[in-house]
């Protein structure tokens, strides 16, 4: 069994690694190749490009990087068509993966999209391209299934691997001990994102927010988590000349421990907000893209949902404050975090809601995804 995979960012690399292990449990001789990060490489995937090379956020950013991305995709398609994998699995990154899937599907190779594109939130007309490009969509959010059924797309809800990895109850004391943070004051975890463009835009407003809070609550301890040393360096470059004493504590590759150790989380939108929810930590979520991208999206009116952060989407409530674009500033983020620290902004049922969602997502996701992929491949070969 020869499996082609492409993961376009850090969260996809984590999902891909667990999926590889689960597929190998069912098909021990399976081979894996394509694009992956360190986790997928360690799990046994031969990677031709680094995951970070595909990690681009926003319309205008894609335009800037389009020649490079198209070159990677051309080479990738060439390699895949020469090697003729038994199946192709695109992990997240739909703008890159769906065109690859469409090319391979036309050549008789079954295709899977693991993690649904957010077509239910942005540009719903794209569902037609999903249907044309994929034989199966593996959904990690439960409400996506009804949307795809309505649009005649073959989809299966498998749950989220993070919900399997994180216990229903996590110990703040154990996390603090592992990070050597015992005996310190209230902790604010700060996560400015895993993609370069996120960190570029959120570094200064996040540090300004920390400064704002420090003036009002000097006993606070700020702990920052970065996906890689490179992202930490981007943060430091963006905040040169901005003093804060004492300086935040920095950790790379330990986002989960940092959030578990915290009293409240300030995070970029995305997987980190889901992880904070699974850890049952209150959070403030920020999302910022280029002004031009935001203007285009606003003019086109393509946003369909009231909320954008995963905790609020999954709960169908505005449980946690989320801020977009110009709202991402110390004067807005600071008071929201301070309310949490003063226990003045939490609804009475927020933790119960998080527990319900956690149990709903806890489905042995990687094993279910692997089984669905094997079933698809068997059905495909039986029908050919």
C-alpha positions in Angstrom: 0.0 0.0 0.0 1.5 3.3 -1.2 0.1 6.4 0.5 0.7 9.9 -0.7 0.1 12.6 1.9 0.4 16.4 2.0 0.2 18.4 5.3 0.5 22.2 4.9 1.0 23.4 8.5 2.0 22.3 12.0 -1.4 21.1 13.1 -1.7 19.0 9.9 1.7 17.5 10.6 0.5 16.3 14.0 -2.7 14.8 12.5 -0.7 13.2 9.7 1.7 11.5 12.1 -1.1 9.9 14.1 -2.9 8.9 10.9 0.3 7.2 9.6 0.6 5.2 12.8 -3.0 4.1 12.6 -2.8 3.1 8.9 0.4 1.1 9.6 -1.5 -0.8 12.4 -3.9 -2.0 9.7 -1.4 -2.2 6.8 2.1 -2.9 8.3 3.9 -2.7 5.0 2.4 0.6 3.9 4.7 3.2 2.5 4.2 7.0 2.9 5.6 9.9 0.9 4.7 13.5 0.0 5.0 16.6 2.2 5.1 16.5 6.0 6.8 18.1 9.0 9.0 16.5 11.7 6.2 14.5 13.3 5.2 12.8 10.0 8.8 12.3 9.1 9.4 10.6 12.4 6.3 8.4 11.8 7.9 7.2 8.6 6.8 9.6 5.8 9.4 10.5 3.2 9.0 14.2 2.7 10.0 16.0 -0.4 9.3 19.5 0.9 8.9 21.1 4.4 5.4 21.6 5.7 6.3 25.3 6.5 6.7 25.9 2.7 2.9 25.6 2.3 1.9 27.6 5.4 0.4 30.7 4.0 -2.6 32.6 5.5 -4.8 35.2 3.6 -5.7 36.0 0.0 -3.1 38.6 -0.6 -0.4 36.5 1.0 -1.2 33.6 -1.4 -0.9 36.0 -4.4 2.6 37.0 -3.3 3.7 33.4 -2.8 1.7 31.9 -5.7 4.7 31.3 -8.1 6.6 29.4 -5.5 3.5 27.4 -4.4 2.6 26.5 -8.0 6.2 25.3 -8.6 6.0 23.0 -5.6 2.6 21.7 -6.7 3.8 21.0 -10.3 6.8 19.0 -9.0 4.6 17.2 -6.5 2.1 16.2 -9.1 4.9 15.0 -11.3 6.3 12.8 -8.5 2.9 11.5 -7.6 2.0 10.6 -11.2 5.3 8.8 -11.6 5.0 6.9 -8.4 1.3 6.1 -8.7 0.2 5.9 -5.1 -2.7 3.7 -4.2 -4.4 6.7 -2.5 -3.8 10.4 -1.9 -4.7 12.1 1.5 -4.6 15.9 1.7 -4.4 17.0 5.3 -6.0 20.4 5.8 -4.6 23.2 3.5 -7.4 22.8 1.0 -6.3 25.6 -1.3 -3.2 23.6 -2.0 -4.5 20.0 -1.6 -7.8 20.1 -3.5 -6.1 20.9 -6.9 -3.6 18.1 -6.3 -6.5 15.8 -5.5 -8.4 16.8 -8.6 -5.4 16.0 -10.8 -4.8 12.6 -9.2 -8.5 11.7 -9.2 -8.7 12.3 -13.0 -5.9 9.7 -13.3 -7.8 7.1 -11.4 -6.2 7.6 -7.9 -8.7 7.7 -5.0 -8.5 10.9 -3.0 -9.3 11.9 0.6 -9.4 15.3 2.3 -8.7 15.0 6.0 -10.0 18.0 7.8 -12.8 19.7 5.9 -12.3 23.1 4.2 -14.4 25.6 6.1 -16.8 25.9 3.1 -19.7 26.1 5.6 -18.2 29.4 6.8 -16.5 31.0 3.8 -17.4 30.8 0.2 -20.0 28.0 0.3 -19.9 27.7 -3.5 -16.5 25.9 -3.1 -18.3 22.8 -2.1 -18.7 21.8 -5.7 -14.9 21.8 -6.1 -14.6 19.6 -3.0 -17.1 17.1 -4.5 -15.1 17.0 -7.8 -11.8 16.6 -6.2 -12.4 14.1 -3.4 -13.8 10.6 -3.0 -14.1 11.1 0.8 -13.9 13.9 3.3 -12.9 13.1 6.8 -14.6 15.6 9.1 -13.2 16.4 12.6 -16.2 18.7 13.5 -19.6 17.0 14.0 -21.7 19.7 12.4 -19.9 19.4 9.1 -21.6 16.1 8.2 -25.1 17.6 7.7 -23.6 20.3 5.4 -21.9 17.7 3.2 -24.9 15.4 3.1 -27.0 18.4 1.9 -24.5 18.9 -0.9 -24.0 15.2 -1.9 -20.4 14.9 -0.7 -19.2 11.6 0.7 -18.1 12.5 4.2 -17.5 10.8 7.6 -17.2 12.3 11.0 -14.1 10.8 12.8 -13.6 13.1 15.7 -10.5 15.0 16.6 -7.2 13.3 17.6 -6.5 16.1 20.1 -9.6 15.1 22.0 -8.3 11.6 22.3 -4.8 12.7 23.5 -6.0 15.2 26.1 -7.7 13.9 29.3 -11.1 15.3 30.2 -9.6 16.7 33.3 -6.0 18.2 33.1 -3.9 19.1 36.1 -2.7 22.7 36.3 -0.3 21.7 39.1 1.4 18.9 37.1 1.8 21.2 34.1 3.4 23.9 36.3 5.8 21.4 37.8 6.9 20.1 34.4 7.6 23.7 33.3 9.2 24.6 36.6 6.6 27.3 37.3 5.6 26.2 40.8 4.9 28.9 43.3 4.5 31.8 40.8 1.5 34.2 40.5 -1.4 33.8 38.1 -0.2 32.7 34.7 -1.3 34.1 31.3 -0.4 31.8 28.4 0.2 33.7 25.2 0.3 31.9 21.8 0.7 34.2 18.7 0.3 31.4 16.2 2.2 28.7 14.3 2.3 30.4 10.9 4.8 33.1 10.1 2.1 35.6 8.9 0.1 35.1 12.2 3.2 35.8 14.3 4.1 38.8 12.3 0.7 40.4 12.8 0.0 39.4 16.4 3.5 39.9 18.0 3.2 43.6 18.8 -0.5 43.7 19.9 0.1 40.7 22.1 3.1 42.1 23.7 1.3 45.5 24.1 -1.5 43.6 25.8 0.9 41.9 28.2 2.3 45.4 29.0 -1.2 46.7 29.6 -2.0 43.9 32.0 1.4 44.1 33.8 0.7 47.7 34.8 -2.6 46.7 36.4 -1.6 43.3 37.8 2.1 43.3 38.5 2.0 39.8 39.9 1.0 38.2 36.6 3.4 35.8 35.0 3.4 35.7 31.1 4.4 32.4 29.4 4.7 32.3 25.7 4.5 29.1 23.5 5.9 28.9 20.0 5.7 26.0 17.6 9.3 26.4 16.6 12.4 28.4 17.4 11.9 30.2 14.0 8.5 31.5 15.2 10.1 32.7 18.4 12.7 34.6 16.4 10.0 36.2 14.4 8.3 37.4 17.6 11.5 38.8 18.9 12.3 40.6 15.6 8.8 42.2 15.6 9.0 43.4 19.2 12.5 44.9 19.1 12.6 48.0 21.3 9.4 47.0 23.2 10.6 46.5 26.8 8.8 44.4 29.4 10.2 43.6 32.8 10.4 40.9 33.8 10.4 39.4 30.3 7.9 36.7 29.4 9.0 33.1 29.8 9.5 31.3 26.4 8.9 27.7 25.4 9.1 26.0 22.0 7.1 22.9 21.2 5.3 22.9 24.5 2.1 24.7 23.8 -0.1 22.2 25.5 1.9 22.3 28.8 1.9 26.1 28.7 -1.8 26.3 28.3 -2.4 23.6 30.9 -0.3 25.5 33.4 -2.2 28.8 32.8 -5.1 30.6 34.4 -6.2 32.2 31.1 -5.0 32.0 27.5 -4.5 34.6 24.8 -4.3 32.9 21.5 -4.4 33.2 17.8 -7.5 31.6 16.2 -7.1 28.0 15.1 -6.0 24.7 16.6 -4.6 26.4 19.7 -8.0 27.6 20.7 -9.4 24.1 20.3 -6.6 22.8 22.5 -7.3 25.4 25.1 -10.9 24.4 25.1 -10.0 20.7 25.5 -7.8 21.7 28.5 -10.8 23.6 29.9 -9.0 26.9 30.1 -10.8 30.3 29.5 -9.4 32.2 26.6 -9.4 35.3 24.4 -9.1 34.5 20.7 -7.6 36.9 18.1 -7.6 36.8 14.4 -5.8 39.3 12.1 -5.1 39.2 8.4 -3.9 41.8 5.9 -6.0 44.9 5.5 -6.5 44.1 1.8 -7.5 40.5 2.4 -10.0 41.6 5.1 -11.4 44.3 2.8 -11.9 41.8 0.0 -13.7 39.3 2.2 -15.9 42.1 3.7 -16.8 43.4 0.2 -17.5 39.9 -1.1 -19.7 39.1 1.9 -18.3 35.6 2.0 -18.3 35.1 5.8 -21.5 33.2 6.8 -21.1 32.7 10.5 -21.3 35.0 13.5 -18.3 33.4 15.3 -14.9 32.3 14.0 -13.2 30.6 17.0 -13.6 26.8 17.3 -14.9 26.8 20.9 -17.7 29.2 19.9 -18.5 27.4 16.7 -18.6 24.0 18.4 -20.8 25.2 21.3 -23.0 27.3 19.0 -22.6 30.1 21.6 -20.4 33.0 22.3 -18.7 31.4 25.3 -15.3 33.0 24.8 -14.5 36.5 23.6 -13.1 36.6 20.1 -11.7 39.7 18.3 -11.0 40.4 14.7 -8.7 42.8 12.8 -8.7 46.3 14.4 -10.1 44.9 17.6 -6.8 43.0 18.1 -5.2 45.7 20.4 -4.2 46.0 24.0 -7.2 48.3 24.8 -9.6 45.5 23.8 -7.7 42.3 24.6 -6.4 43.5 28.0 -9.7 44.2 29.6 -11.1 40.9 28.3 -8.3 39.0 29.9 -8.5 41.0 33.1 -12.2 40.1 33.4 -11.2 36.4 33.3 -8.5 36.9 35.9 -11.0 38.7 38.1 -13.5 36.0 37.4 -16.0 38.5 36.2 -16.6 37.4 32.6 -17.1 33.7 32.7 -20.6 32.3 32.2 -21.7 29.8 34.7 -21.8 26.8 32.3 -18.7 27.4 30.1 -16.7 24.5 31.6 -19.6 22.1 31.3 -20.1 23.1 27.7 -16.4 22.4 27.0 -16.7 19.0 28.7 -19.7 18.1 26.5 -17.8 19.1 23.3 -14.7 17.2 24.4 -16.7 14.0 24.8 -18.3 14.5 21.5 -14.9 14.9 19.7 -13.3 12.0 21.6 -13.9 9.2 19.1 -10.5 7.5 18.6 -10.2 9.7 15.5 -7.0 8.5 13.9 -8.1 4.9 14.1 -11.5 5.8 12.6 -9.9 7.8 9.9 -7.5 5.0 9.0 -10.4 2.5 8.8 -12.4 4.8 6.6 -9.4 5.2 4.3 -8.8 1.4 4.0 -12.5 0.9 3.4 -12.5 3.4 0.6 -9.4 1.8 -1.0 -11.0 -1.6 -0.9 -14.3 -0.3 -2.3 -12.4 1.5 -5.0 -10.4 -1.5 -6.1 -13.5 -3.8 -6.0 -15.4 -1.4 -8.3 -12.5 -0.9 -10.8 
